[in-house]
Amino acid sequence: VGELSEQGVLQPTRRSFSHTFEVRYQQTAEGLVWLVAEPPTGYVISEDALEERFDVLPLYFVNQHSTSSLVPDVRYVPKSIEWRKQRNLLVEWLLQGPASWLHGVALRGFPDGTKRRGNVYAERDERVVVSLSSEAEGHARPTLMFAQLAWTLRPRMRGRLEVRIDERPIRYDGRLSQARDEFFSFNAIAARSAGEAYMVSSEGQVEAVPSRSGRDRLPAVLDDAEVKGVDSAAATRAGDLAALVRWHRRKQSLWVGQRANVKVAYQRVTGLPTTDTMSEPVWAGGSKPRSLLVAADGDLYGVDLATLQAGKVQLPKGLGPVRSVSVAPDGYRLALVAGGRVHLGALSSRRKRLQVSASYQVTHALRGVVDVAWSRENHLVVAGVGASGGGLWEVSIDGVSLHQVETPTGDTPDSVAGYPEVAMEVDRRGKVLIEQGGRVYEIYSSRFGNPGNAPSPPQGGAPFYSI
């Protein structure tokens, strides 16, 4: 799967390698056993042992635009370190910066030279105290510094947060300590409310997926006479912006609709190839979309929402034809289905042009992948073929954790949609919908069922959540 660095980063394996082991038969208290005589530098452990011996905890970094959407970075913290003392390691790694694959989109966020002073500890009132060196005094955006620390320490913090510089308590918004949830909205998942679920009917119209809330009405931008002949779609939570992939004369085209006051107007996106292989469109840029992504004829395109002009997104070489794309809630990590495999990459912008950098294959255990979506902050749901055949799988973004999820037919779904929930103490799967056999199903924690407890699974496909 990869190599674990001293900073707790699981670096994906980009090369093949081999080790020759010399073993000897030796008498032990348990009896005669085989032992490795001269193990290689470091040691090899199984994926199960990795999960058993390490806590998987995220660090949170500032994004390349320094907006209030922090970028998570998964780290492996040894369980042999007592959980209160793990806070020292988390802050230390945070000050060192993100993993190499995130360098194009995530920033350390602290002034150069900032160091941890002493231990990160909790007072009797469970207030967690972090002391930093004097370099932190020159932070241009202290709000981001507090948000980074609050979210990084959140799994190991029960009370308030106090930040000190050279042992001098720092006031923020007039207070010397901050509530645990003060910077809740800096996590993009927490910042946005639950999105509504939609699907495309067999007649090519967008419909609401049944929900427990009973809010099954379409927003005005989707409830319009122009919304017809649809193959797939995307919509904002505000209901003022939508994207449609539509059929016309056996070819597909992409349309973007905006609602101004009571009028809805759709315009065709230019710059895309004439094709019959266009993916579902997805928003890029977090809770406030800055652009639109779509795969067409094997390439990935980014659409400028101001001009509705599409241009190719620069991709790493050797990925293969792109079939599907899904952007993480933070707006800077994306999953790609390319060449029948699922890849992860960093989505950055340079001079208003999008590019994907430092991509890697998430897992070698899945092939024939047709679709992917984010199910948690650091997990994906993948429709593809594994060792036991076709199906739906949930996999961590580093490929360590891979589990099959039960589906109605036990075969590969046609499409999948996900809506992660906020990362709390217990990391749980968010909302997941799949299309299988011309019907839409909801995936629960350990089973599948009808969306919103509907009497039967609704007929339709291409499910999606508004963001």
Disulfide bonds with the S-S distance in Angstrom:
none
